Amino acid sequence: MPFLFLGLDVIPAGRQLAFARHPAERAHIFRRVGGRAGPWHRVAVYARSPYLDEDVLAPGTFVEYYVHVQADADAGTLQVCSHLLSATT
């Protein structure tokens, strides 16, 4: 599986995640607010880039995103690639 390019920008409309993936891959996005004590929640299934998270968070909130990509390999096996991004709003 090729390297997955990721970018996370805090913009006025929310947090924008940009990623490059192959069309056969499926990207799922999870979010955790408040650091390690917070639970992970899936916020997007079969996401497209760029993904815009418009949920309102208080200024200064620490938020993490986990981008999970799955791809079917030629031999019928499943390849998985995951990446973690974080930002403060």
HELIX and SHEET records of a PDB file:
SHEET    1   A 3 LEU A   6  ILE A  11  0                                        
SHEET    2   A 3 GLY A  14  PHE A  19 -1                                        
SHEET    3   A 3 TYR A  51  ASP A  53 -1                                        
SHEET    1   B 4 HIS A  41  ALA A  44  0                                        
SHEET    2   B 4 ARG A  26  VAL A  33 -1                                        
SHEET    3   B 4 PHE A  62  ASP A  72 -1                                        
SHEET    4   B 4 LEU A  78  THR A  88 -1                                        
END                                                                             
